[in-house]
């Protein structure tokens, strides 16, 4: 037992260290419902639309680098822990999908894609969803695109494919009109030319769709002997009970021919009673190259209130051995196909990992009661990976409670992100558990409508190494400023943190604060919603995250972080030697080259390099400082650019050209001789 009783009991008796009571609705349902409320307000005009200055991210000695790939009108899609908005194929490329900024008065539903062969030079495709399947007009509010919750998938043998659901008024069917769609890059992993839209749901051949109202898809492409197979798991409606697997039956040059949808998960079948949606998490799945995979969810088993065999809120899983075509429905708990931990096993694992065992005091009126934190509670946010040997890896939020408690304790030291590993998941006795990161401080963060523990989700990437070992990466957003100047609930900063293990969680290497951007003056730099590309190497991983620009509010009420314009970044961490062609290369520096030829008549080439994406100005002045021409005034991606200057209309003489980005200016001289 840790020596914290005397100090912590006083603190924990206050409401600040009491976490959310579990009987509140889950984050995912809340965000979706709030988004539905604001869909009609997407065209809200902002008076003050001046962007905040861009942050300067720490290079961490060159190990961590970021590229600003684009902006998003708001941040709803990436706040979901179920989406996977980035894919990395070692030796092939990186691609990301997101809701794209099209101006303050534009709809928030445009889908954009950024793609790169090396993580440095990015090419952006805009507004994929301007036309619906068959070339029809978008069916969102006002006839505008209404893309929601995008993901990105692909392998070396398949094309980068964007997946999302459209928020339609009629064609998607059901209460909210969710319609699952996809588009693929017709050039494969080069260029950026995305196809027309296709329905993932064959039931949309005749609209409204059947099954209707599919929202928030999790997707993966697996490599079968016959070629790539696309799987996408969508819930039916907002806060759904039923989940449908949309699975392809063939693949031709990027196009996936889809089989009929199959319901693979129903919360009402085995899980808790009338309040299923509030207590049972969204299923997540992952399948390895041999077709072995698992679907994981958290929840209460149906008889938990009547003294059933499993009373804790814990994790459950079921298996596939045929690339997700079928899922086991026999064996396990009550012969349902689901496996899970007994209460004794789960609590013992958490006791060994350091979460449980402390005494706390609770105060009701004038009465003080001492209780032992002796029960663990697996939260609603988790990620799952299956290694090449069929081992199951799960990262999830775990917090503490005590017997007969009506709530959980998220501020108790030890509450945080945990890693569970089982090399033989059919045997429930071979699980191990270790803590990835203590999140007790971060879980206290006040996000307005939601508590911190609902925002700070773990996300994993897996590398099956050539030597037979497995490397697991884990990312999260966490509070970094816990100084005395920061109050106990309103911390001052949130950054992206990364950890890695190569010994199945026996030890975790904390790679530290990746973004490292403290607030400056009145400007807050919060890096939120990080997602790892599911596949990594032993040395390299890719991640995507977003940062709200608090000077650009995109809705007119309820100012939570997702309600602002978001800057969308892709970052990579390289803990190995200098990268090769098959891995990421170090971004170029911000520089301006001498024009060539020089002197010139009348054309010359100006080459410059950008280390990050951003707004760029390239201007031409005479020797008196008078501006003669604006050559470039636009947002550009990171990398090497060139501009061909035609000076036919200018007289001979000496000129100065300047390059400005993020407040930094480089200049050089040129000579025009006619």
C-alpha positions in Angstrom: 0.0 0.0 0.0 1.4 3.4 -0.9 2.1 5.9 1.8 -0.5 8.5 0.7 -3.3 7.9 3.2 -2.8 10.9 5.4 -2.4 13.5 2.7 -4.7 12.1 0.0 -7.6 11.3 2.2 -8.1 15.0 3.0 -7.9 15.9 -0.7 -10.0 12.9 -1.8 -12.8 13.9 0.5 -13.4 16.9 -1.6 -15.3 16.8 -4.9 -12.2 17.8 -6.9 -10.7 14.3 -6.7 -14.0 12.5 -7.2 -14.3 11.5 -10.9 -17.3 11.5 -13.0 -20.1 9.3 -11.7 -20.5 6.5 -14.2 -24.2 7.0 -14.6 -23.6 10.0 -16.8 -23.7 9.5 -20.6 -20.6 8.5 -22.4 -18.4 11.0 -24.3 -19.0 9.6 -27.7 -22.8 9.8 -27.4 -22.6 13.3 -26.0 -20.3 14.6 -28.7 -22.5 13.1 -31.5 -25.6 14.6 -30.0 -24.1 18.0 -29.5 -22.8 17.9 -33.1 -26.3 17.2 -34.3 -27.6 20.3 -32.5 -25.0 22.5 -34.2 -25.2 21.2 -37.7 -27.6 24.0 -38.8 -25.2 26.6 -37.4 -22.2 25.6 -39.5 -22.5 28.9 -41.5 -22.2 31.1 -38.4 -20.2 34.2 -39.3 -17.4 35.1 -37.0 -16.5 38.8 -36.6 -13.0 38.2 -35.2 -11.4 35.6 -37.5 -7.8 36.5 -37.1 -5.8 33.3 -36.5 -3.6 32.8 -33.5 0.1 32.5 -34.2 1.4 29.0 -35.0 3.1 27.1 -32.3 6.8 26.1 -32.6 7.0 22.4 -31.8 10.0 20.9 -30.0 12.2 18.8 -32.2 13.4 16.7 -29.3 16.8 16.4 -30.9 15.3 15.6 -34.2 13.4 12.5 -33.0 10.0 14.1 -33.2 8.9 16.2 -36.1 5.6 17.6 -37.2 4.0 18.9 -40.4 0.9 21.2 -40.4 -1.0 19.4 -43.2 -4.3 21.3 -43.1 -7.1 22.8 -41.0 -10.5 21.6 -39.9 -13.6 23.6 -39.2 -14.1 21.8 -35.9 -12.7 18.9 -34.1 -15.6 16.4 -33.6 -14.3 13.6 -35.8 -10.9 13.1 -34.1 -12.3 13.4 -30.6 -13.8 10.0 -31.0 -11.4 7.2 -30.0 -13.0 4.8 -32.5 -11.9 6.4 -35.7 -8.4 5.8 -37.2 -7.7 9.0 -39.3 -4.1 8.1 -40.3 -2.4 5.1 -42.0 1.3 4.5 -42.4 2.7 1.8 -44.7 6.5 1.4 -44.1 8.4 2.0 -47.3 5.3 3.2 -49.1 3.7 6.3 -47.6 1.5 8.0 -45.1 -2.1 9.3 -45.6 -4.6 11.1 -43.4 -8.3 11.9 -43.6 -10.1 14.7 -41.8 -12.9 17.2 -42.0 -11.5 20.1 -44.0 -11.6 23.9 -43.4 -13.2 25.6 -46.4 -13.7 29.0 -44.8 -15.7 30.3 -41.8 -18.9 30.4 -43.8 -18.6 27.0 -45.4 -20.1 23.8 -44.2 -18.2 21.8 -41.6 -18.7 18.6 -43.5 -16.1 18.7 -46.3 -13.8 15.7 -46.3 -10.1 16.3 -47.1 -7.2 14.0 -47.5 -3.4 14.6 -47.2 -0.9 12.1 -48.6 2.8 11.8 -48.5 5.4 9.4 -49.7 7.9 10.3 -47.0 6.1 12.2 -44.3 7.8 15.5 -45.5 6.2 16.5 -48.8 2.4 16.4 -48.5 -0.2 16.7 -51.2 -3.8 17.6 -50.3 -7.0 16.6 -51.9 -10.0 18.8 -51.1 -13.7 18.3 -50.8 -14.0 14.6 -51.7 -17.7 14.6 -51.0 -18.9 17.4 -53.3 -21.0 14.8 -55.2 -22.6 11.6 -53.7 -22.5 8.2 -55.4 -23.8 8.3 -58.9 -23.0 12.0 -59.1 -26.0 13.1 -57.1 -26.2 16.3 -55.0 -25.1 16.1 -51.4 -27.9 15.3 -49.0 -26.7 17.2 -46.0 -28.4 20.2 -44.5 -28.9 22.8 -47.2 -27.7 20.4 -49.8 -24.1 20.7 -48.6 -21.5 18.0 -47.9 -21.9 16.7 -44.4 -19.0 14.3 -43.8 -18.5 13.0 -40.3 -15.9 10.8 -38.4 -13.4 10.0 -41.1 -10.9 7.2 -41.1 -8.0 6.3 -43.4 -6.9 2.8 -44.4 -4.6 1.1 -46.8 -1.8 -1.4 -47.3 1.2 -1.8 -49.6 -1.0 -3.8 -51.9 -4.1 -1.6 -51.7 -4.8 2.0 -52.4 -5.2 4.7 -49.7 -8.9 4.8 -49.0 -10.9 7.4 -47.0 -13.9 6.2 -45.0 -16.6 8.3 -43.3 -20.3 8.7 -42.8 -22.4 11.4 -44.2 -25.0 13.2 -42.1 -27.9 13.1 -44.6 -31.4 14.4 -44.4 -33.1 11.4 -46.2 -30.9 9.1 -48.1 -29.1 7.5 -45.1 -32.3 6.6 -43.5 -33.2 6.5 -39.8 -33.3 9.4 -37.3 -29.9 10.9 -38.2 -29.3 9.8 -41.8 -25.9 8.3 -41.4 -24.6 7.0 -44.7 -21.3 5.1 -44.9 -19.1 6.1 -47.8 -15.6 5.8 -49.2 -13.3 7.1 -51.9 -9.9 5.8 -53.0 -6.8 7.3 -54.5 -6.8 6.3 -58.2 -3.1 6.9 -58.4 -2.3 4.6 -55.5 0.4 5.8 -53.2 1.6 8.5 -55.6 -0.1 11.8 -56.5 -3.5 12.7 -55.1 -6.5 11.9 -57.3 -9.4 10.5 -55.4 -12.2 8.6 -57.0 -15.9 9.4 -57.0 -17.8 8.4 -53.9 -19.0 4.8 -53.3 -21.4 3.5 -50.7 -20.0 1.0 -48.3 -23.5 -0.2 -47.4 -25.0 -2.3 -50.2 -28.3 -1.5 -48.7 -28.0 2.0 -50.1 -28.5 0.8 -53.7 -32.1 1.9 -53.1 -32.2 4.8 -50.7 -33.0 5.3 -47.9 -30.3 2.8 -46.8 -30.9 -0.5 -45.1 -29.5 -0.9 -42.5 -30.1 2.8 -41.9 -28.3 5.6 -40.1 -24.7 4.2 -39.8 -22.3 6.4 -37.8 -18.7 6.5 -36.6 -16.9 3.7 -38.4 -13.7 2.0 -37.4 -11.9 0.5 -40.4 -9.0 -1.8 -41.4 -7.7 -3.3 -44.6 -6.4 -6.9 -44.1 -4.3 -8.8 -46.7 -5.8 -12.1 -47.6 -4.3 -14.6 -50.1 -6.9 -13.3 -52.6 -6.0 -9.7 -52.1 -6.9 -6.8 -49.8 -10.1 -6.9 -47.8 -11.8 -3.8 -46.4 -13.6 -4.1 -43.1 -15.6 -1.2 -41.5 -17.6 -1.4 -38.3 -20.4 1.1 -38.0 -23.0 1.7 -35.2 -26.6 2.1 -36.2 -27.5 5.6 -35.0 -26.1 7.8 -32.3 -25.4 6.0 -29.1 -26.1 2.7 -30.9 -26.9 -0.7 -29.6 -26.3 -2.6 -32.8 -23.1 -2.6 -34.9 -22.8 -3.7 -38.5 -19.7 -5.0 -40.3 -19.3 -3.8 -43.8 -16.9 -6.2 -45.5 -15.6 -6.3 -49.1 -15.9 -9.4 -51.3 -13.3 -8.3 -53.9 -10.8 -5.5 -54.7 -9.9 -4.2 -58.2 -7.5 -1.2 -58.6 -8.6 0.5 -55.4 -12.3 -0.3 -55.8 -13.9 -2.5 -53.1 -17.0 -4.5 -54.1 -18.9 -4.8 -50.8 -20.8 -7.8 -49.5 -24.1 -7.4 -47.6 -23.8 -5.9 -44.1 -23.7 -8.3 -41.2 -24.7 -7.4 -37.6 -21.7 -8.6 -35.5 -22.4 -6.9 -32.2 -25.6 -6.2 -30.3 -25.3 -4.6 -26.8 -28.7 -5.8 -25.8 -27.9 -9.5 -26.2 -25.5 -10.2 -23.4 -24.9 -6.9 -21.6 -26.6 -4.8 -19.0 -30.3 -4.4 -19.1 -32.3 -1.3 -19.9 -29.4 1.1 -19.7 -27.2 -0.7 -22.2 -26.0 2.3 -24.2 -24.8 4.2 -21.0 -22.8 1.2 -19.7 -21.4 -0.7 -22.7 -18.6 0.6 -24.8 -18.2 0.7 -28.5 -16.7 -2.4 -29.9 -13.2 -2.2 -31.5 -11.5 -4.8 -33.6 -8.1 -5.7 -35.1 -7.1 -8.6 -37.3 -3.6 -9.9 -38.2 -2.3 -11.0 -41.6 -3.2 -14.6 -40.8 -6.9 -13.7 -40.3 -6.8 -14.0 -36.5 -8.5 -11.1 -34.8 -10.5 -10.0 -31.8 -13.3 -7.6 -31.1 -13.2 -5.9 -27.7 -15.7 -4.0 -25.7 -16.2 -2.8 -22.1 -19.4 -3.2 -20.1 -21.4 -4.9 -17.4 -22.5 -8.5 -18.1 -26.3 -8.9 -18.1 -26.6 -10.3 -14.6 -24.2 -8.0 -12.8 -26.9 -6.4 -10.6 -28.1 -9.8 -9.4 -24.8 -11.2 -8.3 -23.7 -12.8 -11.6 -20.3 -14.3 -12.2 -18.9 -11.0 -13.4 -19.9 -7.9 -11.4 -17.1 -5.4 -12.3 -17.3 -3.1 -15.3 -14.6 -4.8 -17.4 -13.4 -5.9 -20.8 -14.9 -8.6 -23.0 -13.6 -10.0 -26.3 -14.5 -12.5 -29.0 -12.4 -14.0 -31.8 -12.4 -14.4 -35.6 -10.1 -16.7 -37.5 -11.3 -15.9 -41.1 -10.5 -12.2 -41.5 -13.6 -11.0 -39.8 -16.0 -13.0 -42.0 -17.4 -14.8 -38.9 -17.0 -14.2 -35.2 -17.1 -17.0 -32.6 -20.5 -17.4 -30.9 -19.8 -20.4 -28.7 -17.4 -21.1 -25.8 -16.4 -18.6 -23.2 -18.8 -16.9 -20.8 -22.2 -18.7 -20.9 -21.2 -20.2 -24.2 -21.7 -16.9 -26.0 -18.3 -16.6 -27.7 -17.3 -13.8 -25.3 -14.3 -14.1 -23.0 -13.6 -11.9 -20.0 -11.9 -11.6 -16.7 -13.4 -12.7 -13.4 -13.8 -9.9 -10.8 -11.1 -11.5 -8.7 -8.7 -11.8 -11.6 -9.3 -8.2 -12.8 -9.0 -6.7 -9.3 -5.8 -8.7 -8.6 -4.2 -7.5 -11.8 -5.0 -3.9 -11.0 -3.8 -4.4 -7.4 -0.5 -5.8 -8.7 -0.3 -2.9 -11.2 -0.6 -0.3 -8.4 -4.1 1.1 -8.9 -5.9 -0.5 -5.9 -5.1 -0.8 -2.2 -5.3 2.8 -0.8 -7.7 3.8 1.8 -9.8 6.9 1.2 -12.4 8.8 3.2 -15.8 9.9 2.0 -17.7 12.6 3.8 -21.5 12.7 3.9 -22.8 15.5 6.1 -20.9 15.2 9.4 -20.1 11.5 8.9 -16.8 10.3 7.6 -16.4 6.8 6.3 -13.1 5.1 5.4 -13.1 2.8 2.4 -10.6 0.7 0.7 -10.3 1.1 -3.1 -10.7 -2.6 -3.9 -12.5 -2.6 -7.3 -11.3 -1.6 -10.7 -13.4 -0.1 -13.5 -12.4 -0.4 -17.1 -13.6 2.7 -19.0 -15.2 3.2 -22.4 -12.0 4.2 -24.3 -9.7 1.5 -25.4 -7.6 0.3 -28.4 -6.9 -3.2 -29.5 -4.1 -4.8 -31.6 -3.4 -8.4 -32.5 0.2 -9.4 -33.2 1.5 -11.9 -35.8 1.4 -14.7 -33.3 -2.2 -14.1 -32.3 -1.4 -12.4 -29.1 -3.9 -9.8 -28.0 -2.9 -6.3 -26.8 -5.4 -3.9 -25.2 -4.8 -0.4 -23.9 -7.6 1.2 -21.9 -8.6 3.7 -19.2 -8.9 2.1 -15.8 -10.1 3.9 -12.6 -10.9 2.8 -9.1 -13.9 2.4 -6.9 -14.9 0.4 -3.8 -17.6 -2.0 -3.1 -21.1 -0.5 -3.3 -19.8 2.8 -4.6 -22.0 4.9 -6.8 -19.1 6.5 -8.7 -15.5 6.2 -9.6 -12.3 7.9 -8.5 -10.5 9.3 -11.5 -8.2 11.6 -9.5 -6.8 8.9 -7.4 -3.0 8.3 -8.1 -2.8 5.2 -10.2 -5.9 6.0 -12.3 -4.8 6.1 -15.9 -3.9 4.1 -19.0 -3.2 0.4 -18.6 -1.9 -2.2 -21.0 -3.2 -5.8 -21.0 -1.4 -8.6 -22.9 -2.3 -12.2 -23.5 -0.2 -14.4 -25.8 -3.0 -17.1 -25.8 -6.3 -15.2 -25.4 -8.3 -18.4 -25.4 -6.8 -19.0 -21.9 -8.1 -16.2 -19.6 -5.5 -17.1 -17.0 -2.5 -15.8 -19.1 -3.2 -12.1 -18.9 -0.7 -9.6 -17.6 -1.3 -5.9 -16.9 1.0 -2.9 -16.5 0.4 0.8 -16.2 1.4 2.9 -19.3 0.8 6.3 -17.7 -0.7 7.7 -14.6 -3.4 10.1 -15.7 -4.9 11.1 -12.4 -4.0 14.8 -12.9 -5.1 14.9 -16.5 -8.4 13.3 -15.6 -9.2 16.3 -13.5 -9.0 18.6 -16.5 -12.3 20.6 -16.9 -13.4 20.6 -20.6 -16.6 22.4 -19.9 -19.3 19.9 -20.7 -17.0 16.8 -20.2 -14.5 15.7 -17.7 -10.9 15.0 -18.5 -11.0 11.3 -18.3 -13.5 11.2 -21.2 -11.1 13.2 -23.4 -7.8 11.6 -22.7 -7.9 8.2 -24.6 -4.9 5.9 -25.3 -4.2 4.8 -28.8 -1.7 2.1 -30.0 0.4 1.1 -33.0 2.0 -2.3 -33.5 5.2 -3.5 -35.2 5.8 -7.1 -35.9 9.6 -7.2 -36.1 11.7 -9.4 -38.3 13.3 -11.1 -35.2 9.9 -12.2 -34.0 9.6 -9.6 -31.3 6.7 -7.1 -31.1 6.9 -3.4 -30.4 3.9 -1.5 -29.1 3.6 2.3 -29.2 1.0 4.2 -27.2 0.0 7.9 -27.5 -2.2 10.2 -25.4 -2.9 13.8 -24.7 -2.1 14.7 -21.1 -1.8 17.7 -18.8 1.8 18.9 -18.7 1.5 22.0 -16.5 0.9 21.0 -12.9 2.8 23.9 -11.3 1.6 25.8 -8.3 0.3 28.5 -10.6 -2.1 26.0 -12.2 -5.2 25.4 -10.2 -6.2 21.9 -9.3 -8.8 21.7 -12.1 -7.9 24.3 -14.6 -4.5 23.2 -15.7 -2.6 25.4 -18.1 -1.5 23.1 -20.9 -2.1 19.8 -22.7 0.5 18.1 -24.8 1.0 14.9 -26.7 2.9 12.1 -24.8 4.4 8.9 -26.3 5.5 5.6 -24.8 6.8 2.4 -26.2 7.4 -1.2 -25.1 9.3 -4.1 -26.7 8.9 -6.6 -23.9 5.1 -7.0 -23.9 4.6 -4.3 -21.3 7.0 -5.5 -18.7 8.7 -2.1 -19.0 7.4 1.0 -20.8 9.9 3.6 -22.1 8.3 7.0 -21.5 9.5 9.0 -24.6 8.1 12.2 -22.9 6.3 15.3 -24.0 6.3 15.4 -27.8 4.8 18.8 -28.5 5.9 20.8 -25.5 4.1 24.0 -26.2 3.3 26.0 -23.0 0.8 28.8 -23.2 2.2 32.2 -24.2 0.4 35.2 -22.9 -3.2 34.8 -23.7 -2.7 32.2 -26.3 -3.2 28.6 -25.3 -1.6 25.8 -27.4 -3.5 22.6 -26.6 -2.6 19.5 -28.6 -5.6 17.1 -28.5 -7.0 13.9 -29.9 -3.8 12.1 -31.0 -4.2 8.9 -33.0 -1.4 6.6 -34.0 -1.2 5.1 -37.4 -2.0 1.4 -36.5 1.1 0.0 -38.1 4.6 1.2 -37.0 8.1 -0.1 -37.1 10.4 -0.9 -34.2 11.9 2.6 -34.5 9.3 4.8 -36.2 5.6 5.6 -35.6 3.3 8.2 -37.2 0.5 10.1 -35.4 -2.1 12.8 -36.1 -3.4 15.3 -33.7 -5.2 18.6 -33.7 -4.8 22.0 -32.0 -7.8 24.4 -31.6 -7.3 27.9 -32.7 -9.1 29.7 -29.9 -9.4 32.9 -32.0 -11.8 31.3 -34.5 -15.0 30.0 -33.0 -17.1 28.1 -35.5 -20.4 27.8 -33.6 -22.2 30.5 -31.7 -22.8 28.8 -28.4 -21.2 26.2 -26.0 -17.6 27.0 -26.5 -15.9 23.6 -26.0 -12.6 22.8 -27.6 -14.0 21.0 -30.5 -16.1 24.1 -31.4 -13.1 26.0 -32.8 -11.1 25.8 -36.0 -8.5 23.1 -35.6 -5.0 22.9 -37.0 -4.3 19.4 -38.2 -0.8 18.0 -37.7 1.0 14.8 -38.6 4.0 14.0 -36.5 6.5 11.2 -36.5 8.9 9.8 -33.9 12.1 8.2 -35.0 14.2 6.6 -32.2 16.5 4.8 -34.7 19.4 5.8 -36.8 19.2 8.4 -39.6 16.3 7.3 -41.8 16.5 5.6 -45.1 14.3 5.8 -48.2 11.9 3.3 -46.7 11.3 5.5 -43.6 10.7 9.1 -42.8 13.3 11.7 -43.7 14.1 14.8 -41.7 12.1 17.8 -42.9 14.0 20.5 -44.8 14.9 23.8 -43.1 13.2 27.1 -43.7 15.5 28.6 -46.4 15.6 30.9 -49.4 18.0 30.1 -52.3 19.7 32.4 -54.7 17.7 32.8 -57.8 19.0 31.2 -61.0 20.1 32.5 -63.4 21.3 35.7 -61.9 21.7 38.2 -63.6 18.6 37.2 -65.7 16.4 38.4 -68.5 13.5 38.3 -68.2 12.8 35.1 -66.3 14.5 33.4 -63.3 13.7 30.7 -60.8 13.4 31.2 -57.1 13.7 28.1 -54.9 12.8 28.0 -51.2 12.2 25.4 -48.5 9.6 25.2 -45.8 10.2 23.0 -42.7 6.4 23.1 -41.8 3.3 23.9 -43.7 1.8 27.3 -43.3 1.0 30.6 -44.9 3.8 31.9 -47.1 4.5 35.3 -48.7 7.1 35.7 -51.4 7.5 39.4 -52.3 9.6 41.5 -54.7 10.9 45.0 -53.8 13.1 47.6 -55.5 16.1 49.0 -53.8 14.0 51.9 -52.4 11.9 49.4 -50.4 8.8 49.8 -52.6 6.8 46.6 -53.2 6.8 45.7 -56.9 5.1 42.3 -57.0 3.4 39.8 -54.7 4.7 36.5 -56.0 3.2 34.1 -53.5 0.5 34.7 -50.8 -1.0 31.4 -49.8 -0.9 28.3 -47.5 1.7 25.8 -48.7 2.8 22.4 -47.5 6.3 21.6 -46.1 9.0 20.9 -48.6 10.9 22.4 -51.5 9.1 24.9 -53.7 10.1 27.0 -56.7 8.7 30.1 -58.3 9.3 31.2 -61.9 9.5 35.0 -62.0 8.7 36.8 -65.2 10.0 40.3 -65.0 9.1 41.4 -68.5 7.2 44.5 -67.2 10.0 45.7 -64.9 13.0 47.9 -65.8 16.6 46.7 -65.4 18.0 47.1 -62.0 18.7 45.4 -58.6 15.7 43.9 -56.7 15.2 42.3 -53.3 13.0 39.3 -52.9 11.8 38.2 -49.4 10.2 35.0 -48.1 8.1 35.2 -44.9 6.5 32.4 -42.8 5.5 32.3 -39.2 7.0 35.8 -38.6 10.4 34.8 -39.9 11.7 36.5 -43.1 14.6 35.6 -45.4 15.8 38.0 -48.2 18.2 38.0 -51.1 19.1 40.2 -54.1 18.7 39.6 -57.8 19.8 41.6 -60.9 17.6 42.1 -63.9 19.6 43.0 -67.1 17.7 43.8 -70.3 
